[in-house]
Amino acid sequence: MFKYLNEKGIIITLTLVFGAIFLILLGGLLGFILLQHRHSLKKAAWEDSLHIAEAGANYYWYILNHAPAGNPDIQDGKSWCCKVGGIEYSQTDPQCQQGDFTVCGTCDSEPCYIHDYIDPETNEVIGKFALKIKAKRICGEILGVYVTSKGWTEKSPDLDRKVEVKFAATSVADYAYLLNDDVWAGSDREIFGKYHSNGGIRMDGTHNSLVTSASTDWLCTSSYGCSAGNCPSGCKAEGSYCRCDGVCGGGGPKDFWKFPVSPFDFAGITADLNKMKNLAQNKGKYYPRASDLDPNGKGYHLIFNLDGSYEIRIVTNVSAVRSLHIVDATDFEWYWSYEVIEDEYTLESTTTPPGCGLIFVEDNLWVEGTIKGKKTIASANLIDGDAVETIAYLKGNLDYTTLDGSDSLAVIAEDDVLIPLHSPNEMIARGVFVAQKGIFGRNHYQCCNNPWDAPPCESGNLYYPYCQRDHLTLHGSIVSNGRVGTHWVVYGVHTGYMKRESYFDAKLARDPPPLLPYVSEELEIISWEEVE
């Protein structure tokens, strides 16, 4: 009897023990599930915050591209840019300036351009984003806008995330080459960066980016190595020559070839030059025709110094050299190129004004030196009724004081950008070089008195050894209306630079020199990053 009762007590005890263990496990499981649920909600809110922040940047992108042309609405549609002590100030007031930037969207240093983020399905506010807008001004013009967008959800406002996006118009510095003529890139060429021509392209070299042509097809002549019996890939014989696709040849990768695409407007650079002249006269440095300052003036010689200053000289006497200005390798026309400086004197040693590294000369220009800061030099004759077009000569090396992107250069000429006869044997040129109506390159200079002689010229020296230079290194972008060339073979004699290297400068694309011509005026995303 007692034994039976003791066994029943054991069952109850075991039931209670196992029940307690079950409840503990169940509680732990429910707690774990709740913890995971909370973690999932936080993770979802964390992800949603990023999407909301991106939505804020996209919202502002729309605002920028629908503002009046040339006047980006950096005030987010409001009548004020920032508030200090509760008082509203516009984007031109000093209270909203920070160094080279105008900063909108702060109220006593706190973000106050705040917008609701609405779920389109429920029409409910599920989050908010706050915008802080920094616009960089160069020569008084807004050329780039940095937007910091902070997003958060209504349920988890402490889990915010921020993105910083730079918007700017795509400048010509986004391309390694922009050309307006048929062109041939030989098999020895290795091209870095985008390569575009409004004409046809024979691409036998290799490249790491897009190769685009505005032409559907073109006639490849002997100037580009084509004949009816020797048509490159992508071509068919037509008469004595070859009818080719917009981009043809044995180079590649061909997956990067695209044609036809929209052409680049070289004629539109004239409007940019007029704008540069006006800005230089009001905010930068402007120099009129040299003959207006000196009856013997032939142009200007500009030398950049390491400290950011420059010396500008009036050239009073130049001598000519006989050369071939080769637009097409079948079109040889000797002419006298007045490019060798014989006499000059210093006009001034100075600097560009703060915030406007723009220099405009209404005459021919010789330029060299080491650039500190961001500089744009334009050479153009925009005087009404005067048809003489100006040339920019890269007289010597053009280098930067630092390669971190804070230094940059653009040289823009109405006609040619030329490397003259007496250029350095080992030459380096960094920057963006724009020849609006002419060519970027180096003329062919005859080495010997007898053009059929090869150097060292048995019949005497004409321009030897200057007709042959050893090594040219280009870092940046070339914009040329005509065919580019720095090495020529004429009558079987090689002239120009025997070794040529060309490199694309991505830093110029992200933060170009002031007031470069645009490929597209629509503001695009130049950079995107999440910030703390």
C-alpha positions in Angstrom: 0.0 0.0 0.0 2.7 2.5 1.0 4.9 1.5 -1.9 2.1 2.3 -4.4 1.6 5.7 -2.9 5.3 6.5 -3.1 5.4 5.6 -6.8 2.5 8.1 -7.5 4.4 10.9 -5.8 7.3 10.3 -8.0 5.2 10.7 -11.2 3.8 14.0 -10.0 7.3 15.2 -9.1 8.6 14.2 -12.5 5.7 15.9 -14.2 6.4 19.1 -12.4 10.1 18.9 -13.1 9.7 18.2 -16.8 6.9 20.8 -17.0 9.2 23.4 -15.5 11.9 22.5 -17.9 9.5 22.7 -20.8 8.3 26.1 -19.7 11.9 27.3 -19.4 12.7 26.0 -22.9 9.5 27.5 -24.3 10.3 30.8 -22.6 13.8 30.8 -24.0 12.5 29.9 -27.4 9.9 32.7 -27.4 12.6 35.1 -26.1 14.9 34.0 -28.9 12.2 34.4 -31.5 11.3 37.9 -30.1 15.0 38.9 -30.1 15.3 37.7 -33.7 12.1 39.6 -34.6 13.4 42.8 -33.1 16.8 42.3 -34.8 15.0 41.7 -38.1 13.0 44.9 -37.6 16.1 46.8 -36.8 17.9 45.3 -39.8 14.9 46.1 -42.0 14.8 49.7 -40.6 18.6 49.9 -41.2 18.2 48.9 -44.8 15.1 51.1 -45.3 17.1 54.1 -43.9 19.6 53.7 -46.7 16.9 53.5 -49.3 15.3 56.6 -47.9 18.6 58.4 -47.9 19.1 57.4 -51.6 15.6 58.6 -52.4 16.5 62.0 -50.9 19.5 62.2 -53.2 17.4 61.2 -56.2 14.7 63.7 -55.3 17.3 66.5 -55.3 18.7 65.2 -58.6 15.3 65.9 -60.1 15.2 69.3 -58.5 18.6 70.2 -60.0 17.8 69.1 -63.5 14.5 71.0 -63.5 15.8 74.3 -62.2 16.3 77.2 -64.7 19.3 76.6 -67.0 22.5 77.9 -65.6 20.9 78.5 -62.1 20.8 75.3 -60.1 18.2 75.6 -57.3 20.5 74.7 -54.5 18.0 76.2 -52.0 15.7 73.1 -52.5 12.9 75.3 -53.8 12.9 77.5 -50.7 13.4 81.2 -50.5 16.3 80.8 -48.1 19.5 78.8 -48.0 20.4 78.6 -44.3 19.3 80.0 -40.9 21.5 81.6 -38.2 19.9 82.6 -35.0 16.5 81.9 -36.6 17.2 84.4 -39.3 16.9 83.3 -43.0 19.7 84.0 -45.4 20.0 83.4 -49.2 22.7 81.4 -51.0 24.5 84.7 -51.8 24.8 85.8 -48.2 28.1 85.3 -46.3 26.3 83.4 -43.5 25.8 80.5 -45.9 29.4 80.3 -47.2 32.0 77.8 -46.0 35.3 78.3 -47.8 34.8 77.7 -51.5 31.3 76.3 -50.9 27.8 77.6 -50.4 26.0 75.4 -47.9 22.3 75.2 -47.7 20.0 73.2 -45.5 21.3 74.1 -42.0 19.6 76.0 -39.2 22.1 76.9 -36.5 24.3 74.0 -37.8 21.4 71.5 -37.6 19.9 70.0 -40.8 16.5 71.6 -41.6 15.7 70.7 -45.2 13.6 67.8 -44.1 11.0 65.9 -46.3 8.5 63.1 -45.6 9.1 59.8 -47.3 5.7 58.4 -48.2 4.8 54.8 -49.0 3.1 55.0 -52.4 1.0 51.9 -51.7 -0.5 53.1 -48.3 0.1 56.8 -48.8 1.5 56.8 -45.2 4.6 58.6 -44.0 7.1 55.8 -43.2 10.3 57.9 -42.9 12.0 61.2 -43.5 15.2 62.4 -45.2 17.2 65.6 -44.5 19.3 67.3 -47.1 22.5 69.3 -46.7 23.6 70.9 -49.9 27.1 72.2 -50.7 27.6 74.0 -54.0 31.1 74.7 -55.3 31.5 78.0 -57.0 34.3 78.8 -59.5 34.4 82.3 -60.9 30.9 82.8 -59.5 29.5 79.9 -61.4 28.0 76.8 -59.7 29.9 73.9 -61.3 29.3 71.0 -58.8 26.8 70.2 -56.1 27.5 67.8 -53.2 24.3 66.6 -51.5 24.4 64.8 -48.1 21.1 63.0 -47.6 20.3 61.4 -44.2 17.4 59.0 -44.1 15.5 57.3 -41.2 12.3 55.4 -40.6 9.5 56.7 -38.3 9.6 53.6 -36.2 13.4 53.6 -35.7 14.6 57.2 -36.0 17.8 56.4 -34.2 18.9 54.1 -37.1 19.7 56.7 -39.6 22.1 56.4 -42.6 23.7 59.0 -44.8 24.9 59.1 -48.4 26.9 61.9 -50.1 26.4 62.3 -53.8 28.2 64.7 -56.2 26.3 66.0 -59.2 27.9 67.8 -62.1 27.6 68.2 -65.8 29.8 65.7 -67.7 32.8 67.6 -69.0 35.1 66.8 -71.8 37.6 65.5 -69.2 35.4 62.4 -68.9 37.0 61.3 -72.2 40.6 60.4 -73.1 40.0 61.5 -76.7 37.2 63.5 -78.3 37.7 64.0 -82.0 35.8 65.4 -84.9 37.5 63.6 -87.8 38.2 60.1 -89.1 41.0 58.6 -87.1 43.3 55.5 -87.1 44.6 54.1 -83.8 47.5 51.8 -84.7 48.2 48.3 -83.3 51.0 49.8 -81.1 48.4 52.0 -79.3 47.1 51.1 -75.8 44.2 53.5 -74.9 43.0 54.1 -71.4 39.6 55.9 -71.0 36.7 56.7 -73.3 37.5 57.3 -77.0 35.0 59.1 -79.2 35.0 60.5 -82.7 32.3 62.2 -84.7 34.0 60.6 -87.7 34.9 57.0 -88.4 37.4 55.1 -86.3 39.9 52.4 -87.4 40.8 50.8 -84.1 43.7 48.4 -84.3 44.9 49.1 -80.8 43.7 47.9 -77.4 41.5 49.9 -75.0 39.9 49.5 -71.6 36.8 51.6 -72.1 34.1 52.6 -74.6 35.1 53.4 -78.2 32.2 55.3 -79.8 31.6 56.9 -83.2 28.9 59.2 -84.4 29.2 57.7 -87.9 27.2 54.8 -89.2 29.8 54.1 -91.8 32.8 55.9 -93.5 35.2 55.6 -96.4 38.6 54.4 -95.2 41.3 55.6 -97.6 45.0 54.9 -97.9 45.5 57.6 -95.3 44.2 55.1 -92.8 45.9 52.1 -94.3 42.9 50.9 -96.4 42.8 49.7 -100.0 40.4 47.6 -101.9 42.7 44.6 -101.5 43.4 45.3 -97.9 40.2 46.1 -96.0 40.3 45.7 -92.2 37.7 43.8 -90.2 34.3 45.5 -90.4 34.9 46.8 -94.0 34.1 46.0 -97.6 35.8 47.2 -100.7 34.3 50.2 -102.4 36.2 51.4 -105.5 39.9 51.8 -104.5 39.2 52.0 -100.8 37.0 50.4 -98.1 33.5 51.2 -96.8 33.7 50.6 -93.1 31.5 50.4 -90.0 31.6 53.5 -87.7 34.2 51.6 -85.7 36.3 48.9 -87.5 39.7 47.3 -87.3 41.5 44.5 -85.6 41.7 46.0 -82.1 39.4 45.5 -79.1 37.7 44.4 -77.1 35.0 44.9 -79.6 32.3 44.6 -77.0 33.2 48.2 -76.1 32.5 49.5 -79.6 29.4 51.5 -80.1 28.1 53.4 -83.2 26.3 55.5 -84.2 26.0 57.7 -81.1 25.2 61.4 -80.7 28.0 63.7 -81.9 29.9 66.1 -79.8 29.2 69.7 -80.7 32.6 71.3 -81.4 31.0 74.5 -82.8 29.3 74.9 -79.3 32.7 75.5 -77.7 32.5 79.0 -79.2 29.8 79.8 -76.7 31.9 78.4 -73.9 34.8 80.7 -75.0 32.6 83.7 -75.0 31.4 82.8 -71.5 35.0 82.4 -70.4 36.0 85.8 -71.8 33.2 87.5 -69.9 34.0 85.7 -66.7 37.8 86.4 -67.0 37.1 90.1 -67.6 34.9 90.3 -64.4 36.3 87.6 -62.0 39.5 86.1 -63.5 42.5 87.4 -65.5 42.0 88.8 -69.0 44.7 89.9 -71.5 43.7 91.7 -74.8 45.5 91.4 -78.1 49.2 91.9 -77.4 49.4 94.5 -80.1 46.9 96.6 -78.1 49.6 96.8 -75.4 52.6 96.9 -77.6 52.7 97.7 -81.4 55.1 94.8 -81.8 53.1 92.3 -79.8 52.7 88.9 -81.3 51.1 87.0 -78.4 51.8 86.0 -74.8 54.2 83.6 -73.1 52.8 82.3 -69.9 55.0 80.4 -67.3 53.5 78.8 -64.2 55.5 78.8 -61.0 55.6 76.2 -58.2 54.0 78.7 -55.7 50.8 79.1 -57.7 51.8 82.4 -59.3 52.6 82.9 -63.0 54.7 85.2 -65.2 53.2 86.5 -68.4 55.4 88.0 -71.1 54.5 89.9 -74.3 56.2 88.2 -77.3 57.5 90.9 -79.6 59.4 88.9 -82.2 59.0 85.3 -83.5 60.8 83.5 -86.3 59.2 81.0 -88.6 60.1 77.3 -89.3 59.0 75.4 -92.4 56.6 72.6 -91.6 53.8 70.4 -92.8 50.5 71.0 -91.0 49.0 67.6 -91.6 45.3 67.3 -91.3 45.1 64.3 -93.5 48.2 62.2 -94.3 47.5 62.5 -98.0 47.3 66.3 -97.8 50.8 67.8 -97.5 51.1 71.5 -97.6 54.3 73.2 -96.5 53.9 76.5 -94.7 55.8 78.9 -92.5 54.9 78.4 -88.8 55.8 81.5 -86.8 56.3 79.7 -83.5 59.9 80.3 -82.3 60.1 83.1 -79.7 63.0 85.5 -80.4 62.2 88.5 -78.2 59.9 89.0 -75.3 59.6 91.0 -72.0 57.7 90.5 -68.8 54.3 92.1 -68.6 53.6 91.0 -65.0 54.1 88.4 -62.4 50.9 87.7 -60.6 48.3 85.1 -59.5 44.8 84.3 -60.5 42.1 85.7 -58.1 41.0 83.4 -55.2 38.2 81.1 -56.4 38.7 81.8 -60.1 41.7 80.1 -61.8 40.7 81.4 -65.2 43.1 83.1 -67.6 41.8 84.4 -71.0 44.2 85.8 -73.7 42.9 87.3 -76.9 46.0 86.2 -78.9 48.4 83.4 -79.6 49.8 81.7 -76.5 53.0 79.9 -75.5 52.6 78.0 -72.2 54.8 76.0 -69.9 55.6 75.4 -66.2 54.3 73.7 -63.0 50.7 74.2 -62.0 49.5 74.7 -58.5 45.7 74.7 -58.0 43.1 74.5 -60.7 43.8 76.6 -63.8 42.1 77.0 -67.2 43.8 79.0 -69.9 41.8 80.0 -73.0 43.3 81.5 -76.2 40.8 82.9 -78.6 40.2 85.9 -80.8 36.6 86.9 -80.3 36.9 90.5 -81.6 34.1 91.2 -84.0 35.2 91.4 -87.6 38.7 89.8 -87.0 38.9 86.4 -88.6 42.4 85.5 -87.2 42.1 82.4 -85.0 44.6 81.8 -82.2 47.0 79.0 -81.6 48.3 77.6 -78.2 51.8 76.2 -78.2 52.9 73.8 -75.5 56.4 75.3 -75.3 57.7 73.2 -72.4 56.7 70.7 -69.8 53.3 71.1 -68.1 53.3 69.3 -64.7 51.6 69.5 -61.4 53.0 70.2 -57.9 51.0 67.3 -56.6 49.1 64.3 -58.1 46.4 64.0 -55.5 43.8 65.8 -57.7 44.1 69.3 -56.2 46.1 70.5 -59.2 44.7 70.5 -62.7 45.0 72.4 -66.0 43.0 73.0 -69.2 44.5 74.7 -72.3 41.8 75.7 -74.8 42.6 77.2 -78.2 40.3 78.6 -80.8 42.4 76.9 -83.5 45.3 74.5 -82.9 47.1 73.2 -79.7 50.6 72.5 -81.0 53.8 71.1 -79.6 56.4 73.3 -81.4 59.8 72.5 -82.9 61.9 73.3 -79.9 59.9 71.2 -77.4 61.7 69.2 -74.8 63.3 66.0 -75.9 61.6 64.2 -72.9 58.3 66.0 -72.6 55.4 65.6 -70.1 52.1 67.3 -70.5 49.3 67.0 -67.9 45.9 68.5 -68.5 42.9 68.8 -70.8 43.9 70.1 -74.2 41.2 71.5 -76.5 41.7 72.5 -80.1 38.2 73.8 -81.1 38.7 74.4 -84.9 42.2 72.9 -85.4 44.2 70.0 -84.3 46.1 68.8 -81.3 49.6 67.5 -82.4 53.0 68.3 -83.6 53.8 69.4 -87.2 56.2 67.5 -89.4 59.5 69.4 -89.5 62.0 68.5 -92.2 65.2 67.2 -90.7 67.5 67.6 -93.8 67.9 70.1 -96.6 67.1 67.2 -98.9 63.7 65.8 -97.8 64.6 62.3 -99.0 67.7 62.1 -96.7 67.4 60.4 -93.4 69.0 61.8 -90.2 71.8 62.6 -89.5 71.3 64.3 -92.9 74.2 63.7 -95.3 73.1 66.9 -97.2 73.3 69.1 -94.1 71.1 69.7 -91.1 67.9 71.7 -91.5 66.0 71.2 -88.2 67.9 68.1 -87.0 67.9 67.1 -84.1 64.8 69.0 -83.1 62.7 67.4 -85.8 63.1 64.1 -83.9 62.3 64.0 -80.2 62.5 61.0 -78.0 59.6 60.6 -75.6 56.2 62.3 -75.1 54.0 61.4 -72.1 50.4 62.8 -72.0 48.3 62.6 -68.9 44.7 63.8 -69.3 42.3 64.4 -72.2 42.6 65.5 -75.8 39.8 67.3 -77.6 40.7 67.9 -81.3 38.6 69.0 -84.2 41.1 67.5 -86.6 43.2 64.3 -86.7 45.7 64.0 -83.8 49.3 63.2 -84.6 52.6 63.6 -82.8 54.6 61.1 -84.9 54.8 61.3 -88.7 56.4 59.3 -91.5 57.0 61.5 -94.5 59.2 60.4 -97.5 60.1 57.4 -95.4 61.6 59.6 -92.6 60.2 59.5 -89.0 59.7 62.8 -87.3 58.0 63.9 -84.1 58.2 61.9 -80.9 59.6 58.4 -81.4 57.9 57.1 -78.3 54.5 58.3 -77.2 52.5 57.3 -74.1 49.0 58.6 -73.3 47.1 58.1 -70.0 43.6 59.0 -69.0 43.4 61.0 -65.7 40.3 59.9 -63.8 40.9 62.7 -61.2 40.3 65.3 -63.9 36.9 63.6 -64.8 35.8 63.7 -61.1 37.0 67.2 -60.4 37.9 69.0 -63.6 39.6 72.4 -64.2 37.3 75.4 -64.2 34.7 76.0 -66.9 35.5 73.1 -69.2 33.1 72.5 -72.2 30.4 70.0 -71.4 29.6 66.8 -73.2 26.2 67.0 -71.6 24.8 69.9 -69.6 22.4 67.7 -67.7 23.8 67.2 -64.2 24.8 63.6 -63.6 26.0 61.5 -60.6 29.8 61.9 -60.5 30.4 60.1 -57.2 28.4 58.3 -54.6 29.4 57.0 -51.1 27.9 56.2 -47.7 29.3 58.5 -45.0 29.2 58.4 -41.2 
